[in-house]
Amino acid sequence: MARIDLTDGFSIHDYRSRMKLLTDTGETRTLENRKDLRCPACDQAFDRLFVTERQTESFETPPDRPFCLARTAEKLLVLTH
């Protein structure tokens, strides 16, 4: 099981074969983990990954399950478990 590596930032293209793109607005993306990638924050498998390049982001409802946050210089990642 591979872990998402944020050492040099984050590119979806590095992990596209292991995740399914669910939504893409140009500034935000939601992906489903299909190959048991591990979370960069807690090192556990995660279900969904939300990626944004925006300075701020708000959600109408909080995730109904545990989640982790990870940050690169350009992106914020929200991973639900």
ZIGISUL-V400080 format. One record per pair of residues at least 12 apart in sequence whose ideal C-beta (glycine too) atoms are under 8 Angstrom apart, sorted by sequence separation. I is the first residue (numbers start at 1). J is the second residue. If there is no record, write none. Layout:
# ZIGISUL-V400080
i=I j=J
i=I j=J
This chain:
# ZIGISUL-V400080
i=19 j=31
i=20 j=32
i=33 j=45
i=67 j=79
i=19 j=32
i=33 j=46
i=67 j=80
i=68 j=81
i=19 j=33
i=20 j=34
i=33 j=47
i=66 j=80
i=67 j=81
i=18 j=33
i=19 j=34
i=32 j=47
i=33 j=48
i=63 j=78
i=65 j=80
i=66 j=81
i=2 j=18
i=15 j=31
i=18 j=34
i=19 j=35
i=32 j=48
i=33 j=49
i=65 j=81
i=12 j=29
i=18 j=35
i=31 j=48
i=32 j=49
i=63 j=80
i=17 j=35
i=19 j=37
i=30 j=48
i=31 j=49
i=47 j=65
i=12 j=31
i=18 j=37
i=30 j=49
i=57 j=76
i=30 j=50
i=31 j=51
i=29 j=50
i=30 j=51
i=53 j=74
i=15 j=37
i=28 j=50
i=29 j=51
i=46 j=68
i=53 j=75
i=54 j=76
i=28 j=51
i=29 j=52
i=52 j=75
i=28 j=52
i=51 j=75
i=52 j=76
i=27 j=52
i=28 j=53
i=51 j=76
i=22 j=48
i=27 j=53
i=28 j=54
i=42 j=68
i=51 j=77
i=52 j=78
i=27 j=54
i=41 j=68
i=50 j=77
i=51 j=78
i=40 j=68
i=41 j=69
i=49 j=77
i=50 j=78
i=28 j=57
i=39 j=68
i=41 j=70
i=49 j=78
i=50 j=79
i=19 j=49
i=40 j=70
i=49 j=79
i=50 j=80
i=39 j=70
i=48 j=79
i=48 j=80
i=2 j=35
i=4 j=37
i=46 j=79
i=47 j=80
i=3 j=37
i=4 j=38
i=6 j=40
i=46 j=80
i=47 j=81
i=1 j=36
i=2 j=37
i=3 j=38
i=4 j=39
i=5 j=40
i=46 j=81
i=1 j=37
i=2 j=38
i=3 j=39
i=4 j=40
i=45 j=81
i=1 j=38
i=3 j=40
i=40 j=77
i=44 j=81
i=41 j=79
i=12 j=51
i=40 j=79
i=42 j=81
i=3 j=43
i=39 j=79
i=10 j=51
i=39 j=81
i=1 j=45
i=10 j=70
i=10 j=72
i=9 j=72
i=6 j=70
i=9 j=73
i=9 j=74
i=10 j=75
i=4 j=70
i=6 j=72
i=9 j=75
i=10 j=77
i=6 j=77
i=4 j=77
